[in-house]
């Protein structure tokens, strides 16, 4: 090996052995907005100011966006973060100090197609970024082809479609068909309000190549019209009926989301939502509980309401109900600091077994070694009072590593013991439950109560 080649290799290895600040989004994700390329969809607060949705580059009309351009912008941001230069990632709780690979090539593991902001709704918690009616300012199919031909998508296993309303985007049918055929995806999701039925979505759902997420956020037509910004008649019923059609093949491919925001958190509203889910026989779907990202913290009253809705859905027969990462990061230590008040309120609501009691779990394993696990382990009263053994993760690249001072092992390691299992996942919650079932792990080992 020529000395210069050896020296370059040694230099790269030395750089990799040094800790730096970054995150999976910066290193391996892209978010294709109508007139900008973003590096994440995280939202966080710094001294009361909402930040996030970090922009890599503003795109001019008809500008030729390339893989080389995206890599260059990622490198610039990475350098700013680690040199102390002012940047939009300052204060982000998702930044992690570790031995990150050098950003010397573009390796995209996740793409979010949100290349227009045309929508037939105007949700109360949304922003003009997502409903402003802006069409794509650059050639998205051309960019996808460029990324594909340059090998930047060799490791891409996750794609999500947003907007605007994703299904009415230009080239949606052609693009989603190409993405489905060209990429080997373990996660493929469409975020749709389901107001209009889409044949292509149904086709891919039935083929098992897609999952969809639809926000409902209401239990009655009046609240739906207010929160979701729908001006027509019977919008909630239309969405419910379309979800019934989508769920005919496999309801497990449907995630129904409830975002807590002003005007939709009363017990009557939440019970109305549950009643509609039961009436339309949608309990086989997964349920994602979230929080208005304009709010910095979850209030005590809203945490009680979230626990109430989770409990009622599970009581009705829902198999998979989970809090998403935007919610977890806002909960913090709300329960620990207001435990007596919350417990009394839950008792009044006759929810006696909705929360996991650390006294009932002697040894625990956490399935999911990611950011959500950080929030759970560091912030919850449960983990401050429970023996925590190790992590399990479905990603084989993490096996044998350390995370938060604990070993990360394969799911098969759970067959060697009878420890209780806390699932630390949002979108992948249902997949982990399914993996546990395939391993024939006793259902009683999975902690189904809420860990706070």
Long-range contacts (C-beta under 8 A, 24 or more apart in sequence): 12-102, 12-104, 15-102, 16-99, 16-100, 16-101, 16-102, 17-99, 18-99, 19-97, 19-98, 19-99, 19-100, 20-78, 20-82, 20-97, 20-98, 20-99, 20-100, 21-81, 21-82, 21-95, 21-96, 21-97, 22-78, 22-81, 22-82, 22-95, 22-96, 22-100, 23-89, 23-92, 23-94, 23-95, 23-96, 24-109, 25-94, 25-110, 26-74, 26-77, 26-78, 26-81, 26-89, 27-74, 27-100, 27-101, 27-103, 27-107, 28-107, 28-108, 28-109, 28-110, 28-155, 29-108, 29-109, 29-110, 29-111, 29-112, 30-56, 30-70, 30-108, 30-110, 30-111, 30-112, 31-111, 31-112, 31-114, 32-111, 32-112, 32-113, 32-114, 32-115, 32-140, 32-143, 33-114, 33-115, 33-129, 34-114, 34-115, 34-116, 34-117, 34-134, 34-135, 34-136, 34-137, 35-59, 35-61, 35-134, 35-137, 37-65, 37-70, 37-73, 39-74, 39-77, 40-94, 41-112, 42-92, 42-94, 43-293, 43-326, 44-91, 44-92, 44-93, 44-94, 44-329, 45-296, 46-90, 46-91, 47-91, 48-296, 50-293, 50-294, 50-296, 51-88, 51-90, 51-91, 51-92, 52-92, 53-129, 54-88, 54-89, 55-88, 59-137, 59-138, 60-137, 61-137, 61-138, 62-137, 62-138, 63-137, 63-138, 64-138, 64-139, 64-142, 65-138, 65-139, 65-143, 66-143, 66-146, 67-106, 67-143, 67-146, 67-147, 67-150, 67-152, 68-106, 68-150, 70-106, 71-103, 71-105, 71-106, 74-103, 74-106, 75-103, 78-103, 93-329, 94-371, 105-152, 106-147, 106-150, 106-152, 107-152, 107-154, 107-155, 108-147, 108-152, 108-153, 108-155, 108-156, 109-155, 109-156, 109-157, 109-158, 110-156, 110-157, 110-158, 110-159, 110-160, 111-153, 111-156, 111-158, 111-159, 111-160, 112-159, 112-160, 112-161, 112-162, 113-140, 113-159, 113-160, 113-161, 113-162, 113-166, 113-169, 113-175, 113-179, 114-161, 114-162, 114-163, 114-164, 114-166, 115-140, 115-169, 116-163, 116-164, 116-169, 116-170, 117-163, 117-164, 118-163, 118-164, 118-165, 118-168, 118-169, 119-163, 119-164, 119-165, 119-168, 119-193, 120-165, 120-168, 120-193, 120-195, 120-196, 120-230, 121-165, 121-193, 121-195, 121-228, 121-229, 121-230, 122-229, 123-215, 123-217, 123-227, 123-228, 123-229, 124-226, 124-227, 124-228, 124-229, 124-261, 124-262, 124-263, 125-227, 125-259, 125-261, 125-292, 125-293, 125-294, 126-229, 130-162, 130-163, 130-164, 131-164, 131-229, 135-170, 136-169, 136-170, 140-171, 140-175, 141-171, 141-174, 141-175, 141-178, 144-175, 144-178, 144-179, 148-182, 153-182, 153-183, 156-183, 156-185, 157-183, 157-184, 157-185, 157-186, 157-187, 158-185, 158-186, 158-187, 158-188, 159-183, 159-185, 159-187, 159-188, 159-189, 160-187, 160-188, 160-189, 160-190, 160-191, 161-189, 161-190, 161-191, 161-192, 162-191, 163-191, 165-192, 165-193, 165-195, 165-196, 166-190, 166-191, 166-192, 167-192, 167-196, 167-198, 167-200, 167-201, 168-196, 172-200, 173-200, 176-200, 176-204, 180-204, 180-209, 180-210, 185-209, 187-211, 187-427, 187-428, 189-213, 189-255, 189-427, 193-228, 193-239, 194-239, 194-242, 194-243, 194-246, 195-230, 195-235, 195-238, 195-239, 195-242, 196-242, 197-242, 197-245, 201-246, 202-245, 202-246, 205-246, 205-249, 205-250, 205-253, 206-249, 208-250, 208-253, 210-253, 211-253, 211-254, 211-255, 212-246, 212-253, 212-254, 212-255, 213-255, 213-256, 213-257, 213-288, 214-239, 214-243, 214-254, 214-255, 214-256, 214-257, 215-257, 215-258, 215-259, 216-240, 216-256, 216-257, 216-258, 216-273, 217-257, 217-258, 217-259, 217-261, 217-264, 218-264, 218-269, 218-272, 218-273, 219-264, 219-268, 219-269, 219-270, 219-271, 219-272, 219-273, 219-274, 219-275, 219-276, 220-269, 220-272, 223-263, 223-264, 223-269, 226-263, 227-261, 227-263, 227-264, 236-276, 240-276, 240-280, 240-282, 241-280, 243-280, 243-282, 243-285, 244-280, 244-281, 244-282, 247-282, 247-284, 247-285, 251-282, 251-283, 251-284, 251-285, 252-284, 252-285, 252-286, 252-320, 252-430, 252-434, 254-282, 254-285, 254-286, 255-285, 255-286, 255-287, 255-288, 255-427, 256-282, 256-285, 256-286, 256-287, 256-288, 257-287, 257-288, 257-289, 257-290, 257-324, 258-287, 258-288, 258-289, 258-290, 258-309, 259-290, 259-291, 259-292, 260-289, 260-290, 260-291, 260-292, 260-302, 260-305, 260-306, 261-291, 261-292, 262-292, 265-301, 265-302, 265-305, 266-305, 267-305, 267-308, 267-349, 270-305, 270-308, 270-309, 270-312, 271-312, 273-309, 274-309, 274-312, 274-313, 274-316, 277-313, 277-316, 277-318, 278-316, 283-313, 283-316, 283-317, 283-318, 283-319, 284-319, 285-318, 286-319, 286-320, 286-321, 286-322, 286-429, 286-430, 287-313, 287-318, 287-320, 287-321, 287-322, 288-322, 288-324, 288-426, 288-427, 289-321, 289-322, 289-323, 289-324, 289-327, 290-323, 290-324, 290-326, 290-327, 291-326, 291-327, 291-330, 293-326, 295-330, 296-330, 297-330, 297-332, 297-334, 298-327, 298-330, 298-331, 298-332, 298-334, 299-334, 300-334, 300-338, 300-341, 300-342, 303-331, 303-334, 303-335, 303-338, 303-342, 304-342, 304-345, 304-346, 304-349, 307-342, 307-346, 307-351, 307-354, 307-355, 307-450, 308-346, 308-349, 308-351, 310-354, 310-450, 311-351, 311-354, 314-448, 319-430, 319-433, 320-429, 320-430, 320-433, 322-423, 322-425, 322-426, 322-429, 323-426, 323-450, 324-426, 324-427, 325-371, 325-372, 325-375, 325-426, 328-372, 328-375, 328-376, 328-426, 329-375, 331-375, 331-379, 331-452, 332-379, 333-379, 333-381, 335-380, 335-381, 335-452, 336-380, 336-381, 336-384, 336-452, 339-381, 353-449, 354-449, 354-450, 355-449, 355-450, 355-451, 355-452, 356-382, 356-422, 356-447, 356-449, 356-450, 356-451, 356-452, 357-449, 358-382, 358-383, 358-385, 358-386, 359-385, 361-386, 361-420, 361-447, 362-387, 363-387, 363-389, 363-417, 363-419, 363-420, 364-388, 364-389, 364-419, 364-420, 364-421, 364-422, 364-447, 365-389, 365-390, 365-391, 365-392, 365-414, 365-417, 365-419, 365-420, 365-421, 365-422, 366-390, 366-391, 366-392, 366-421, 366-422, 366-424, 367-391, 367-392, 367-393, 367-411, 367-421, 367-422, 367-423, 367-424, 367-425, 367-432, 367-436, 368-392, 368-393, 368-423, 368-424, 368-425, 368-428, 368-432, 369-393, 369-395, 369-398, 369-403, 369-408, 369-424, 370-424, 370-425, 372-424, 372-425, 372-426, 373-403, 373-404, 373-424, 374-404, 376-422, 376-424, 376-451, 377-404, 378-404, 380-451, 380-452, 381-452, 382-451, 382-452, 383-451, 389-419, 392-421, 394-428, 394-431, 394-432, 394-435, 411-435, 411-436, 411-439, 412-439, 414-439, 414-441, 414-445, 415-439, 415-441, 418-442, 418-445, 419-445, 420-445, 420-446, 420-447, 421-445, 421-446, 421-447, 422-447, 422-451, 423-447
